[in-house]
Amino acid sequence: MTQPVVALLGRRDEPTDAVEQYCIRLGTALGAHDFAMEIVRVPWKERGWPVALRNLQQRAGEWRGRSVLLQYTALAWSAHGFPHQVLRVLKVLREARARVAVVYHDAQPYPGSRAVDQLRRFVQQRTMRRALHLSDLAVLTVPAEKLSWISPKAENIIFIPVGANLAQISLSGAESNLRHDDTPTVAVFSVTGGAAEQLEISQIVAAVRFAAEKLGKIRLLVFGRNADSAQARLTAGLRGLPVTLRVAGVLPESDVEKLLRSADVQLFVRGPISSRRGSAIAGIACGLPVIAFAGSETAPPITDAGVVLVAGENKSALGEALFRVLSDRNYHARLADRSRVAYKNHFSWEAIAARYAAVLNTAPKIDQP
């Protein structure tokens, strides 16, 4: 018998909503385990919180005993990252006697040193802890031991990494490569906008410059979020080098997969790599070695993949790692194989859905009226 499940989302992210894509992929994969997922949004941005909560109360009246997976990011439930209103959403779900799981896509409060950043961080941490108390289950996208805000005594917690928001990649298909010439190709999937953009561009340029000066001609593919705004700086930074630059903005999933599979390696500079970084996991899903920074969230299973970790304070480390991956084919092959195995075991939607199905099937039942 098919079991209904609700994925509850806040406001939509633009220009692409990775959380919505996550729910679509998860819902499709859960179908093999006899679950049917419905995606529901709480339209607080469009209608205001009072109306949105009243509408939710009406909908939630149908969800008694049903599993509701509330998708948490701070900006999904607040315009400026103060997400305390999500606690009112959780109280509505508890009053409706739904089985509530909070999926923490934002596993840590936001950084920053300004007074407003410190206040925002306090509110986020307090909200995440309170949400943990109000829910029946917490789904963490980073291992619990890597999160300082979670008590070691906390119960009803499960760790499930995110998957790649790409079309359903076959496990055998992940081994194929679409490159048709011998030019070493580096992929960068998405750039962080705002204050971080300049630093990330300088890191990309320095790494590619180091490799190009030793190897000669290199192709650099930069695509996804904020890639368009980075083009001018990338072009200027790479001027005079034997580097062919191709820049594209937000693309359909099939085109993202094609670009990744046409590359030899993915360079990930959007902060330290972790099991909640879907843009890095996309490279792993396509069987690529990934070069990235290590950080506080970096832990298995992301380190089981073909990930080359470098220290952020070492300015030449990215370039040295890129040169080795592109020049040593045996090393490259070993890394690619590790990515394929890690994808199959941990990051494929089949593996992720199996973990969800196991915990949803063992959830305590709530008696129907």
C-alpha positions in Angstrom: 0.0 0.0 0.0 1.4 3.4 -1.0 2.1 5.7 1.9 1.6 9.5 1.4 4.4 11.9 2.4 4.4 15.7 2.4 7.5 17.8 1.7 6.8 21.2 3.2 8.7 24.2 1.7 8.9 27.8 2.5 9.5 30.6 -0.1 10.9 29.7 -3.4 14.6 30.5 -4.1 15.5 32.2 -7.3 16.7 31.7 -10.1 16.7 28.0 -9.2 15.4 26.3 -6.1 17.8 23.5 -5.1 15.6 22.4 -2.2 12.6 22.0 -4.5 14.7 20.0 -6.9 15.9 17.9 -4.0 12.3 17.1 -3.1 11.3 16.3 -6.7 14.3 13.8 -7.0 13.6 12.3 -3.5 9.9 11.9 -4.3 10.6 10.1 -7.5 13.1 7.7 -5.8 10.8 7.1 -2.9 8.2 5.8 -5.4 10.2 2.5 -5.6 9.6 2.1 -1.8 5.8 2.7 -2.0 5.8 6.3 -0.9 4.0 9.1 -2.8 5.4 12.5 -2.1 3.3 15.7 -2.3 5.2 19.0 -2.4 3.4 21.8 -0.5 4.6 25.4 0.0 3.8 27.8 2.8 3.3 31.1 0.8 4.2 33.5 3.6 6.1 35.8 1.3 3.1 36.3 -1.1 0.2 36.3 1.5 1.8 37.2 4.8 2.2 34.9 7.8 -1.3 35.1 9.3 -3.0 34.0 6.1 -0.3 31.4 5.3 -0.7 29.8 8.7 -4.4 29.7 8.5 -4.2 28.0 5.2 -1.7 25.6 6.6 -4.0 24.7 9.5 -6.7 23.8 7.0 -4.3 21.6 4.9 -2.7 20.0 7.9 -6.1 18.8 9.1 -5.7 16.1 6.4 -2.2 15.1 7.6 -2.9 13.3 10.8 -0.5 10.4 11.1 1.2 11.4 7.9 4.9 12.0 7.6 5.7 15.7 6.8 9.3 16.5 5.8 9.8 20.2 6.6 12.7 21.6 4.5 14.7 24.0 6.6 16.9 26.8 5.3 17.0 30.1 7.1 16.0 32.1 4.0 13.2 29.8 3.1 11.3 31.0 6.3 12.6 34.5 6.6 13.5 37.3 4.2 16.6 38.2 6.1 17.6 34.9 7.8 15.7 35.3 11.1 13.6 32.1 10.7 11.8 32.0 14.1 8.4 31.9 12.3 9.2 28.3 11.3 8.5 27.3 14.9 4.8 28.4 14.4 4.7 26.1 11.3 6.0 23.2 13.4 3.4 23.9 16.1 0.6 23.8 13.5 1.9 20.4 12.3 2.1 19.0 15.9 -1.5 20.2 16.6 -2.6 18.3 13.5 -0.8 15.2 14.9 1.4 14.8 11.8 4.7 12.9 12.1 7.2 15.7 11.6 10.7 15.5 10.3 12.9 18.6 9.8 15.4 18.3 7.0 18.3 20.7 7.8 19.7 21.8 4.5 21.3 24.7 6.4 23.2 22.7 8.9 25.0 25.6 10.6 24.0 29.2 11.4 25.3 31.9 9.1 28.8 33.3 9.8 29.7 37.0 10.0 31.3 39.4 12.5 28.9 42.4 12.4 26.4 42.9 15.3 23.5 41.9 13.0 25.4 38.8 12.0 25.9 37.8 15.6 22.2 38.4 16.3 21.1 36.5 13.2 23.4 33.6 14.2 21.9 33.5 17.8 18.3 33.4 16.4 19.2 30.7 13.8 20.9 28.5 16.4 18.1 28.9 18.9 15.5 28.2 16.2 17.3 25.1 14.9 17.5 23.7 18.5 13.8 24.5 19.2 12.8 22.9 15.9 14.7 19.8 16.9 12.7 19.7 20.1 9.4 20.2 18.3 10.0 17.5 15.6 9.8 13.7 15.7 12.9 13.3 13.6 15.8 15.5 12.5 17.4 14.7 9.1 20.9 16.1 9.0 22.8 16.7 5.8 26.0 16.8 7.8 27.1 14.3 10.5 25.9 15.3 13.9 29.3 15.2 15.4 30.3 18.1 13.1 27.6 20.4 14.4 28.3 22.3 17.6 24.6 23.3 18.2 23.4 19.7 18.6 23.7 18.1 22.0 25.5 14.7 22.0 22.4 13.4 23.9 20.0 14.4 21.2 17.8 11.6 20.0 15.8 10.8 16.8 18.5 12.1 14.5 19.6 10.6 11.2 22.3 11.7 8.8 21.4 11.5 5.1 23.7 13.4 2.6 22.1 15.3 -0.2 22.2 14.1 -3.8 22.9 15.8 -7.1 20.0 17.8 -8.6 20.5 16.2 -12.0 18.5 13.9 -14.1 18.5 10.3 -12.8 22.0 9.3 -13.7 22.4 5.6 -14.2 25.2 4.1 -12.2 26.8 2.7 -15.3 26.3 6.0 -17.2 28.3 7.8 -14.6 31.4 6.1 -15.9 31.1 7.6 -19.4 33.0 10.8 -20.5 31.8 13.1 -23.3 35.1 14.8 -24.0 36.1 14.4 -27.7 39.6 15.8 -27.7 42.8 15.7 -25.6 42.5 19.2 -24.1 42.4 18.9 -20.3 39.1 20.3 -19.1 38.3 21.8 -15.8 34.7 22.4 -14.6 33.5 25.0 -12.1 29.8 24.5 -11.3 28.4 27.8 -9.7 30.1 30.7 -8.1 29.0 32.3 -4.9 27.7 35.8 -5.5 28.3 38.9 -3.3 31.4 39.5 -1.2 32.7 35.9 -1.8 32.8 36.2 -5.6 36.1 38.1 -6.0 37.9 35.6 -3.7 36.5 32.6 -5.5 37.4 34.0 -8.9 41.0 34.7 -7.8 41.3 31.1 -6.5 40.0 29.7 -9.8 42.3 31.9 -11.9 45.4 31.1 -9.7 44.8 27.4 -9.9 44.2 27.3 -13.7 47.2 29.6 -14.3 49.4 27.3 -12.3 48.3 24.2 -14.3 48.3 25.9 -17.7 51.9 27.2 -17.2 53.0 23.6 -16.7 50.6 21.7 -19.1 49.9 24.1 -21.8 46.4 24.4 -23.3 43.5 24.0 -20.9 39.7 24.4 -21.3 37.8 26.0 -18.4 34.1 25.6 -18.1 32.3 27.9 -15.6 28.5 27.6 -15.4 25.6 27.8 -13.0 24.7 30.5 -10.5 26.6 33.8 -10.8 28.8 32.5 -13.6 27.7 35.3 -15.9 28.7 38.0 -13.5 32.2 36.3 -13.0 33.0 36.2 -16.7 34.7 39.6 -17.0 37.0 39.0 -14.1 37.8 35.5 -15.3 38.6 36.7 -18.8 40.9 39.4 -17.4 42.6 37.1 -15.0 43.3 34.4 -17.7 44.5 36.8 -20.4 47.7 35.7 -22.1 47.3 32.1 -21.0 46.6 29.1 -23.2 43.2 28.7 -21.6 39.9 28.5 -23.5 37.2 29.9 -21.3 33.5 29.0 -21.7 31.0 30.6 -19.4 27.3 29.9 -19.1 24.7 30.9 -16.6 21.9 28.7 -15.1 21.3 25.7 -17.4 18.9 22.9 -17.7 19.9 19.8 -15.7 20.7 17.8 -18.8 23.1 20.5 -20.0 24.8 20.6 -16.6 25.3 16.9 -16.7 26.8 17.1 -20.2 29.3 19.8 -19.2 30.4 17.9 -16.1 30.8 14.7 -18.0 32.9 16.5 -20.7 35.4 17.6 -18.0 38.3 15.8 -16.4 38.0 17.4 -13.0 35.8 19.7 -11.0 37.2 22.6 -9.1 35.0 23.4 -6.1 35.7 26.7 -4.4 32.4 27.6 -2.8 33.7 27.2 0.7 34.8 23.9 2.3 33.3 20.8 0.8 30.7 18.8 2.7 27.9 16.3 2.3 25.3 19.1 1.9 27.1 20.7 -1.1 24.9 19.6 -4.0 27.0 21.4 -6.6 30.1 19.4 -5.5 28.1 16.2 -5.3 27.0 16.7 -8.9 30.6 16.2 -10.0 30.9 13.1 -7.9 27.7 11.8 -9.5 29.3 12.3 -13.0 32.4 10.3 -11.9 34.8 13.2 -11.6 37.6 13.9 -9.2 36.8 17.0 -7.2 39.4 19.4 -5.8 38.1 21.3 -2.8 39.0 23.0 0.5 38.7 21.0 3.7 36.6 22.5 6.6 34.7 21.8 9.8 31.9 19.9 7.9 34.3 17.8 5.8 33.8 14.1 6.8 32.8 10.8 5.4 31.1 9.9 3.1 32.2 13.0 1.1 35.9 12.0 1.8 35.2 8.5 0.5 34.7 10.0 -3.0 37.6 11.0 -5.3 38.0 14.3 -3.5 41.4 16.0 -3.3 41.4 18.1 -0.1 43.6 21.2 0.2 44.1 23.7 3.0 42.5 27.1 2.4 45.5 29.0 3.8 47.9 27.4 1.2 47.6 29.7 -1.8 49.3 27.3 -4.3 47.6 24.1 -3.1 44.7 24.3 -5.6 47.0 24.7 -8.5 49.3 22.0 -7.4 46.4 19.6 -6.9 44.9 20.5 -10.3 48.2 20.0 -12.1 48.6 16.5 -10.5 45.1 15.4 -11.3 45.4 16.5 -14.9 48.9 15.2 -15.5 48.8 11.8 -13.7 46.3 9.6 -15.5 46.6 6.7 -13.0 45.9 9.1 -10.1 43.0 10.5 -12.0 41.6 7.1 -12.7 41.8 6.1 -9.1 40.0 9.3 -8.0 37.3 8.9 -10.6 36.6 5.3 -9.5 36.3 6.4 -5.9 33.7 9.0 -7.0 31.7 6.4 -8.9 31.7 4.0 -5.9 30.8 6.8 -3.4 28.0 8.0 -5.7 26.5 4.5 -5.9 26.8 3.9 -2.1 25.9 7.3 -0.7 24.9 10.0 -3.1 22.6 8.3 -5.6 18.9 9.0 -5.1 18.4 5.2 -4.8 20.7 5.2 -1.8 19.2 8.3 -0.3 15.6 7.1 -0.8 16.5 3.8 0.8 17.7 5.6 4.0 14.5 7.7 4.1 12.3 4.7 3.5 13.9 2.8 6.3 13.3 5.6 8.9 9.8 6.4 7.6 8.8 2.8 7.8 10.0 2.5 11.4 8.3 5.8 12.6 5.8 5.3 15.4 2.2 5.2 14.2 -0.3 7.8 15.3 -3.8 6.4 15.8 -6.4 7.6 13.3 -9.6 9.1 14.7 
